[in-house]
Amino acid sequence: MATSVNNFWARRWHQWFRRTFLFLGGDPLSLVFGSGGRILGGFLASGVCHWIMILPFNAGVELWRMMVPFGMIGVGAVGERMFLQWTDRRVEGLTGWVWAMIWSTLWFSLVVDGSARAGTLGNSSIIEGMTPLRDLVERLVMVFETWLHTF
């Protein structure tokens, strides 16, 4: 169970793209803003990548629908570090869990809203909603099926 925003994103959530997000956004912002910039930049890079992933569903979806929530999760994570510096106490325990759930739910409702507006929630599969990709896959399947019938 995550007991803070930092705990959730640094240890509980998957870490598959962590290095990529830090390289793309965290490292450049850390040069200007230090460790807080690294955290915020990583979350902003994640927001851009999530926006790119929903573009095939709807090219008109606004960038801010991903950038604002991911950026604000970064602000929450940096805020927890500031809290530790000012009070010498970590955000943890039941209070930390409540804080993390409220903060995350507040901001990630915008991610779900942006995804819904892009049309990702109304498709039975990701492939079905991504029209350019769907056409390519259907063509490949038809070619493969034709090839199979030649034997």
Sequence and secondary structure as in RCSB ss.txt:
>XXXX:A:sequence
MATSVNNFWARRWHQWFRRTFLFLGGDPLSLVFGSGGRILGGFLASGVCHWIMILPFNAGVELWRMMVPFGMIGV
GAVGERMFLQWTDRRVEGLTGWVWAMIWSTLWFSLVVDGSARAGTLGNSSIIEGMTPLRDLVERLVMVFETWLHT
F
>XXXX:A:secstr
   SHHHIIIIIS  TTHHHHIIIIIHHHHHHHHHHHHHHHHHHHHHHHHHHHHTTT TT  THHHHHHHHHHHH
HHHHHHHHHHHHS  S HHHHHHHHHHHHHHHHHHHHHHHHHHTGGG SSHHHH HHHHHHHHHHHHHHHHHHTT
 
